Amino acid sequence: MTTELLIIFSIFSFFYIISPGPAIFLAISNGMAASLMSVFWSTAGNITGLFILSCISISGLGAVLTSSASLFLIIKLIGALYLIFLGISHFHNAKIADSSLTHITTIKPRSSFSFYKEGFLLSLTNPKAVLFFMALFPQFITVDQPLMPQFFILTAIFMSLSFSSLFSYGFIGKSARGLFGNQQAMTWFHRVTGGLFVAMGIGLLQLKNAQS
C-alpha cells in the first residue's frame, strides 16, 4: 500500500463522510439541542458501528449481506424503522418544546450511554455503509501484502475522518444554537429535523442491494 493510495482513499472517504446523511443530522441536532459531550458520545457510538461494519465487509459477511435479498431487506427495514423512530422522537421533542411555551415541562436528562447507543444503532443499521466499504476497500488493498494491517490502516483513516467530521458538524450545531434561542424556534427545529429523519428512513427503503 503506497502513500498515494492512502491519499486517494482519504479523499474519497472525506467526500463520502461530509455528504449530508443521518449521522450528520444527528450530530447537528445533538449539538444544537444538547451539548458537545452528547455529540462526542454519539459520534463515538457511530464510529464503533462503522468499525463493526468494516469488519463485516472485510470478513466476507458483507458479500453474504449484499447477495442475500432477504437478509439485505431485513437490515434495510431495521435501519429505515430506526430512522423513522428518531424522526418521531424529534416530533415528540417539538411537542414538549411547544407545550413549554404555556407551562413548565420537565424534560428527562439523557445519559452519555443513551447518546452513544443512538449513534451506534444509527451506524450499525445502515446497509449503505457495508456497500461503501465493499466497493471501496478492494480498490486500495495490495493483494501481495498482508491484508489485516492494510485493513486496519484504511479503517483507522475512515474512522478518524468520520469522528472529526461529525464532531465538527456538532460544533456547528452548538454555534448555531443562538439562532434558535426561543422555544418557538426550537419547536420548528425539531419538527424539521424529525421530518428529515422520517424522509431518510423512507428513502432508505428504496436502496437496492448489489444483486437487485
N, C-alpha and C positions, 0 to 999 in steps of 0.2 A: 504494500500500500504506500503510494507516494504522497508527498506533501501536496502536489497539485490535485490529486484525487480528493484529499481531505478538504481542500479549499472549495472545490466544486460541490462536494457533498454539503458543506456548511452553507453555501449559498442557496442550494436547492432547499435545504431544511429551513433556512431562515425565512424564505418567502412562503413556504408552506405554513410555518408556525405563526407568522404575523397576519395571515389572511383571516378575516373575521370568521368566527366559529363559536360553538357553545362554550368552550373553555375561556375564550377571551371575554365573552359577555358575562360569564360568571365572575371572572376576576374584576371587571369593571363594576359589576353590581356589588360585590363584596366590599370593594374599596370605597364605593360611594355610600352604601348603606350601613357598613360595619366599620372595619378598621384594617390597617395594613397587616396586622397579625392574622386576621381572618384570611387575607389574601395569601399570606405566607403558608398557612396550613392547608388551604385549599389547593394552592399550587404544588405543595409537597405531595399531596394526595394524587394530584393529576400526573406528576412525573413518575410516581410509583406505579400508577396504572400503565403509563407509557412503557416503563421498563418491562412489565409483565407481558404487554402486547408485543414488544420487540423480541422477547424470549420465545413467545408463541410462534412468531413469524419465522425465526431462525431455526427453531426445533423441528419444523415440518408440520406442526399442528395448523399453521396458517394455511398450508396447502389444503388440508382437510376442510378447514373452515370455508375457504373460497370455492372448493369443488363440491361441497355438500350443500345443496339448495335448502334442505330442511334445517340444517344447523345454522346456516347463514341467516335464514329467515327468523329463527328463534332469537339469535343475538341482535338482529336488526330491530325486532319488535321490542325487546327489552330496552335497548338504547332509546328507541322512539318514545316508549312509555315513560322512561325516566326523564327525558327532556320535557315531555308534556307535564309530568308531575312537578318539575321545577317551575314551569310556567304557571301552573295552578297555585303553587306556593307564593309566587310573586303577586298573583291576583289577590291572594289572602292577605299578604302584607299591605297591598294597596287598600284593602277594605279596613285594615287596622289603622293605617295612616289616615284614612278618610274619617273614620269614627272618632279619632283623637282630636279632630277639629272641633268637635262639640262636647266631648267629655274625655277624661283621662283614661287611657287604656294602658294596661300593663303588658309589656312585651317580654316574654321569657327569654333571658340571655342564652346564647348558644355557646357550647364548649368548643375548644380547639379541635377535639376529635370529630365533632359534628361537621366542621368546615373541611377537615381532612377527608372524612368519609364521602362528603359531597363531591369533592374534586376527584377522588379515587374512582367512585362509581361512574361519574360522568366520562372519565377517560376509558375505563375498562369496558364500558358498554358501547364504545364507538367502533364499529367494524371498519370504518373508513381508515382508521389508523393502521390496522392489520394490512389492508390493501396497499397503503402507502409504504409500509416497511417492506413488504414482499416485492413491490415494484422497484423500490429504490436501493435497498441493501445489496442485491446481487450485482448491481451496476458498479459498485465501489469496492467489492471484495476481490482480492487477488487470490485465485484458486491454488497457486503453488506456494502459498504461505499459510501458516497456522490460522485456522478460522476464528477461534474464540477470541484471541487478542484483537483482531480486526473488528469483530462484533462488539466487544466492549468499548473500543475506541469510538466507533460510529454511534453507539447508543449513548455514550457519555456526552458526545458533542450535541446530539439531539436533545438530551435531557437538559443540558446546561442552557442551550438556546431557548428551550421551552420555559424553563424556570425564569430566565431573565426577561423574556418577552411578557409572560403572564404577570410577573410582579410589576413590570413597567406599566402595563395596562391598568393594574390595580392602583398604582400610584396616580395615574392619570384620573382614574375614577375618584380617588380621595381628593385630588386637587380641584376637581370639578364639583365637589360637594356644595361649595358655596353658591353654585347656580341653582341648587335645589334646597335652599336654606329654609323654605317653609313647607309645611305639611302638605299643602295642596300640590306643590311641585313634586314632592316625593311620592304622592299618590299616583300621579301620572307617570312618573319614572317607573314605578313597579308595574303599572298596567302595560306600558310599552315593552318593558323587559319581559314580562310574562307572555305577552303576545309573540315576541321574538322566539322565546324558547318553545312555545307551542308550534309555531311555524317551522322551526328547525326540526322538531320531532316529526311533524307531518312530512317534511322534506326528506328526512332520513328513510322513511318508508319507501321512497322512490329509488333508493340506492339498490343497484343490482350487483350480484357477485360476478366473479370472473367467468363463470360458465353461462351467464344469462345473456 
